Amino acid sequence: MNRRTLLKSGGALGSGLISAGCLSRLGFETQSAWRDPPLVQDRPDGVYYPAIIEGMGIYGTTTAGDIGFALMHSFPHRFWNLTGTNKTKVVVQSSDSLHLMASVWDVESNTVLPVDISVEIRSGDEQVTNTNLWPMLSPNMGFHYGDNVGLPGEGSYEVTLRVGPLQTNRSKPFEGKFTEPQSVTMSFSFDTSETYNLEYRRLREKGGTRGAVELMEMGPVPSPVAPKRSALPGREIGKGSSDDATFLATVVEGESRFSEDDRPYLIVSPRTPYNRVVLPRMTLRTRIERDGETVFQGPLQASLDPKLSCYYGTSVPPIESGDTITVDIQTPPQLARHDGYETAFIDMSKVEFVV
C-alpha cells in the first residue's frame, strides 16, 4: 500500500489522528506524506468540511509599535489563489519544506489587521527567500497570511516580517494608527520532527458535508472573527447571503466614531457562515431605492474598527421604512483558500435588504 492509497482509504487512519512519525514507522516518507492528500469529490458550492485538517505550531510572537506579530508553521499544503473570480490551484512542490504563516493585530484591541505582509528569511549572511505572504482562509485558522516555503535544510533561521500602512478606512478609535510601515525580526529553528509531527486529522464522516470545524485556540494570537449579530451597533436592517457568505447590515445614527458628518452611517459586515470569520479585501457598492427611485448610490468603503473588526460602510441619507438597500459585490474576497473554502465566496450575487 503506497501513501496515496493509505490516505485515500483511511485504513491506518481510523477516525482520529495520524502523525508523520507514524507514517515513517509504516515505511512512508514523512516529508512527502501530505504532498497529495485526499480531496473531497463532488464538493458542494459553499463552505464544507475538508477531507483532512492539518495542525499548526507557533514559532513565536512579538510586537512593533501598535502591532502584534505571530509566526506560525504547518505542513506544506495545496491552496487556491483568487484573482478577481479566477481560481488557480497551487500544488505542493518537492522543494517545499513547510507552510509558513503570519498574523498581525492591534495590540490594544486585539483587532486583526488586513495589511500586506512580506517575509524575508536568512540563514547567516545568505538570503533564503524574500516574498509576499498570501492573505488566505483556512477552516481551523480563519483569516491569516501564508505560503509554502522551501528551506535548504534543518537549522536556525532569521525571519523579518514587514507590514505596510493600513490601506482601508478606520474609525476614530484607530485614527492616526497603522499609517507607517512596521517590521520585526525573529529567529526560528526548522526541525522536521517538530513540523512533520503536527496533528493530521481525517474527517471520515463529515468530509464533504456543509459546515466548518471550530477555530483552533492560538494562544496569544487573536481570532479573526466579526462580532455577533447582537453586538453590531445601530438599528438592524437585515441579514442576507451571497455564495454562502453572510451579510449583516445596520444603520448607525448619532455615533460620531464612524463619520465626520451627522448623517446616518450604513454598516455592512460580511463573514463566513459558521465561525463568523471576517472577509476583507472585497469591493462593494450600495444603492438605496425609495418608491422606485434611487435616493443614494456609492461605494461601501473597506474599514476597520476595534469593535467591528473588518467591515464596509458609508454615510447615507436617512433610511425610511420600505426602502430597499442593495449591496453589489463587485469583487469577491481576494483571499487564497485552503480546502473547505475554495468553492465559496466567488460567484457572488447582489444582496438586498428591505427596511
C-alpha positions in Angstrom: 0.0 0.0 0.0 1.5 3.3 -1.0 1.0 6.5 0.9 -1.7 7.8 -1.5 -3.7 4.6 -1.1 -3.2 4.8 2.7 -4.5 8.4 2.8 -7.4 7.8 0.5 -8.5 4.5 2.1 -8.1 5.7 5.7 -7.1 2.1 6.5 -4.5 3.2 9.1 -6.1 6.5 9.9 -9.1 5.3 11.8 -11.3 8.2 12.8 -8.7 10.2 14.7 -5.2 11.4 14.2 -2.1 10.2 12.3 1.3 11.8 12.6 4.2 12.0 10.2 6.2 9.9 12.7 3.6 7.2 12.5 3.8 7.2 8.7 7.6 6.9 9.0 7.3 3.8 11.2 4.9 2.4 8.5 7.6 2.9 5.9 6.4 6.1 4.3 8.4 9.3 3.7 7.5 11.8 6.3 8.3 14.8 4.1 6.0 13.7 1.3 3.2 12.1 3.2 0.9 15.1 2.6 2.1 16.1 -0.9 -1.2 14.9 -2.4 -3.7 14.5 0.5 -7.2 13.4 -0.2 -9.6 16.0 -1.7 -13.3 15.6 -1.3 -15.1 14.6 -4.5 -18.3 16.3 -5.5 -17.5 19.3 -3.3 -20.6 21.5 -2.5 -20.8 25.1 -3.7 -20.1 26.6 -0.3 -18.2 26.1 2.8 -17.6 22.4 3.6 -15.7 20.0 5.9 -12.5 19.1 4.0 -11.1 15.5 3.9 -8.3 16.4 6.3 -7.4 19.1 8.9 -3.8 19.9 9.4 -2.3 21.2 12.7 -0.4 24.4 13.3 2.6 25.3 15.5 3.7 28.8 16.7 7.3 29.8 16.3 6.9 32.9 18.3 5.2 36.3 18.8 6.5 39.9 19.2 5.4 43.5 18.8 6.5 46.6 17.0 4.7 49.8 17.8 1.0 49.2 17.9 1.2 45.9 16.0 1.5 42.4 17.3 3.1 39.7 15.1 2.9 35.9 15.2 5.0 33.5 13.1 3.5 30.0 12.6 4.2 26.8 10.7 2.5 23.7 9.4 2.9 21.1 6.6 3.3 22.3 3.1 -0.2 22.1 1.5 -2.1 23.0 -1.5 -4.3 26.1 -1.7 -6.2 28.1 -4.3 -5.3 31.7 -5.2 -8.1 34.0 -6.4 -7.7 36.9 -8.9 -11.0 38.5 -9.5 -13.2 35.5 -9.8 -10.5 33.3 -11.4 -9.2 30.5 -9.2 -5.8 28.9 -9.5 -4.7 25.8 -7.7 -1.2 26.0 -6.0 0.2 22.5 -5.6 3.0 21.5 -3.2 6.4 21.3 -4.8 9.1 18.8 -3.9 11.3 21.8 -2.7 8.6 23.0 -0.2 9.7 22.5 3.4 6.8 24.0 5.3 3.8 26.2 5.2 4.9 29.5 6.8 2.2 31.7 8.3 1.8 35.0 10.0 -0.9 37.0 11.7 -0.8 40.7 12.7 -3.1 42.6 15.1 -3.6 45.8 17.1 -2.1 45.1 20.5 -4.6 47.3 22.4 -7.8 45.9 21.0 -6.7 42.5 19.6 -8.2 43.5 16.2 -6.7 41.5 13.3 -5.3 43.8 10.7 -5.9 43.4 6.9 -2.4 44.7 5.9 0.1 43.4 3.3 2.9 41.2 4.8 6.2 40.4 3.3 8.7 37.9 4.6 12.5 37.7 4.3 14.3 34.6 5.5 18.0 34.5 6.1 20.5 31.8 7.1 23.5 33.6 8.4 24.5 36.1 5.7 22.6 34.3 3.0 19.1 35.3 1.9 16.9 32.2 1.6 13.7 33.8 0.3 12.1 37.2 0.1 8.4 37.1 -0.8 4.9 38.4 0.0 2.6 36.1 2.0 -0.8 35.4 0.6 -3.9 36.6 2.6 -5.9 33.4 3.0 -8.7 31.5 4.7 -8.4 28.1 6.3 -11.1 26.1 8.2 -9.2 25.9 11.5 -7.3 29.2 11.5 -9.7 31.5 9.6 -8.1 34.7 8.0 -4.3 34.7 8.1 -1.3 35.0 5.8 0.8 32.2 4.5 2.7 30.4 1.7 4.7 27.3 1.1 8.4 27.9 1.6 11.5 25.9 0.7 14.5 25.8 3.1 17.9 24.4 2.4 17.7 22.1 5.5 17.1 21.9 9.2 18.6 24.6 11.4 18.3 28.1 12.7 16.9 30.9 10.5 16.2 34.6 10.9 12.9 35.9 9.5 11.9 39.5 9.0 8.2 40.3 8.7 7.2 43.7 7.2 3.8 45.2 7.0 2.8 48.3 5.0 0.4 51.1 6.1 -3.2 50.1 6.5 -4.9 50.9 3.2 -8.5 50.8 4.5 -10.5 53.4 6.3 -10.6 53.3 10.0 -13.0 54.5 12.7 -12.0 57.3 15.1 -10.5 55.0 17.8 -7.9 53.9 15.1 -7.4 57.4 13.8 -3.7 58.1 13.2 -2.7 54.4 13.8 -1.2 52.0 11.3 -0.1 54.8 9.0 3.6 53.8 8.8 5.4 50.5 7.8 6.5 48.3 10.6 8.9 45.3 10.7 10.1 42.7 13.2 12.9 40.2 13.1 12.5 36.8 14.8 14.5 33.6 14.9 13.1 30.1 14.4 14.6 26.7 14.2 13.3 24.4 11.5 13.1 20.9 12.8 11.3 18.3 10.6 10.4 16.2 13.6 8.5 19.3 15.1 6.7 20.4 11.9 6.0 17.0 10.4 4.6 15.5 13.6 1.9 18.2 13.9 -1.6 16.9 14.2 -3.0 15.5 10.9 -6.7 14.6 11.3 -9.0 13.0 8.8 -12.7 13.8 8.8 -14.0 10.5 7.7 -17.8 11.0 8.1 -18.0 14.8 7.9 -15.7 15.3 4.9 -17.6 16.9 2.0 -20.7 17.9 4.1 -21.6 21.5 4.6 -20.1 23.1 7.7 -16.8 24.0 9.3 -14.6 22.8 12.2 -14.3 25.2 15.1 -11.4 27.7 15.0 -8.4 26.5 16.9 -7.1 28.2 20.0 -3.9 30.0 19.0 -2.7 31.3 22.4 -1.8 35.0 22.2 -3.0 35.2 18.6 -6.5 36.8 18.4 -9.3 35.1 16.4 -10.1 36.8 13.2 -13.9 37.0 13.8 -16.6 39.5 13.2 -18.9 40.5 16.1 -22.1 38.6 16.8 -25.3 39.9 15.3 -26.5 41.2 18.6 -23.2 43.1 19.2 -23.5 45.2 16.0 -24.1 48.9 16.7 -27.1 50.8 15.4 -30.5 49.8 14.0 -30.6 46.4 12.3 -31.5 46.5 8.7 -31.3 42.8 7.9 -29.4 39.6 7.2 -28.6 38.3 3.7 -26.4 35.7 2.0 -24.4 35.6 -1.2 -22.5 32.5 -2.4 -22.5 31.2 1.2 -21.2 34.5 2.8 -23.4 36.0 5.4 -24.1 39.8 5.3 -25.4 41.8 8.2 -26.5 45.4 7.8 -27.2 48.1 10.3 -27.6 51.9 10.3 -26.0 53.9 13.0 -27.3 57.4 13.9 -25.7 59.8 16.3 -22.4 57.8 16.6 -19.5 60.1 15.8 -16.8 57.4 15.7 -17.8 56.3 12.2 -18.3 59.5 10.3 -17.2 63.2 10.2 -20.7 64.4 9.3 -24.1 64.0 11.1 -25.6 61.7 8.5 -26.6 58.1 9.3 -23.9 55.6 8.7 -24.6 52.3 6.9 -22.6 49.3 8.1 -22.3 46.1 6.2 -20.5 43.2 8.0 -19.7 40.1 5.8 -18.5 36.9 7.5 -18.2 33.2 6.9 -21.5 31.3 7.7 -20.3 29.2 10.6 -17.4 30.8 12.5 -18.0 34.5 11.7 -14.6 34.8 10.1 -14.0 38.2 8.6 -14.0 38.6 4.9 -11.7 41.5 3.9 -10.4 42.6 0.5 -13.8 42.9 -1.2 -15.2 45.7 -3.4 -18.8 46.7 -2.5 -21.2 49.3 -3.7 -24.7 50.1 -2.4 -27.8 51.6 -3.8 -30.8 52.8 -1.8 -34.2 52.9 -3.5 -37.4 54.5 -2.3 -40.7 54.3 -4.2 -38.9 53.1 -7.3 -36.3 55.9 -7.3 -32.7 55.9 -6.3 -32.0 58.2 -3.4 -28.4 57.1 -2.9 -25.7 55.1 -4.5 -22.0 54.8 -3.9 -19.1 52.6 -2.7 -19.0 51.0 0.6 -15.6 51.7 2.0 -13.5 48.9 3.4 -13.0 49.9 7.0 -11.6 48.8 10.4 -13.0 49.3 13.9 -11.8 47.8 17.2 -15.4 46.5 17.9 -16.4 45.6 14.4 -13.1 44.3 13.0 -13.2 44.4 9.2 -16.4 45.9 7.8 -17.7 48.1 4.9 -19.5 51.4 5.4 -20.6 54.8 4.2 -22.6 57.8 5.2 -26.1 57.7 3.7 -29.3 59.8 3.8 -31.9 59.0 6.5 -33.3 55.5 6.0 -37.1 55.1 5.8 -39.4 52.2 6.2 -40.0 50.5 2.9 -36.5 51.5 1.5 -34.6 48.8 -0.4 -30.9 48.7 0.2 -28.9 46.7 -2.4 -25.3 45.6 -1.9 -23.5 44.9 -5.1 -20.4 42.6 -4.7 -18.1 43.9 -7.4 -15.1 41.9 -6.3 -15.3 38.8 -4.0 -12.8 38.4 -1.1 -9.4 38.4 -2.7 -8.2 35.7 -0.4 -6.4 32.4 -1.1 -8.4 29.4 0.1 -7.5 26.2 1.8 -9.6 23.1 1.3 -13.1 23.8 2.6 -13.3 27.4 1.3 -12.3 27.1 -2.3 -15.8 26.7 -3.6 -17.4 29.6 -1.7 -17.4 33.4 -1.8 -16.6 33.6 -5.6 -19.7 34.0 -7.8 -21.4 36.5 -5.6 -24.8 37.9 -6.5 -26.3 41.1 -5.0 -27.8 41.2 -1.6 -31.0 43.1 -0.9 -32.4 44.4 2.4 -35.9 45.7 2.7 -36.3 48.1 5.6 
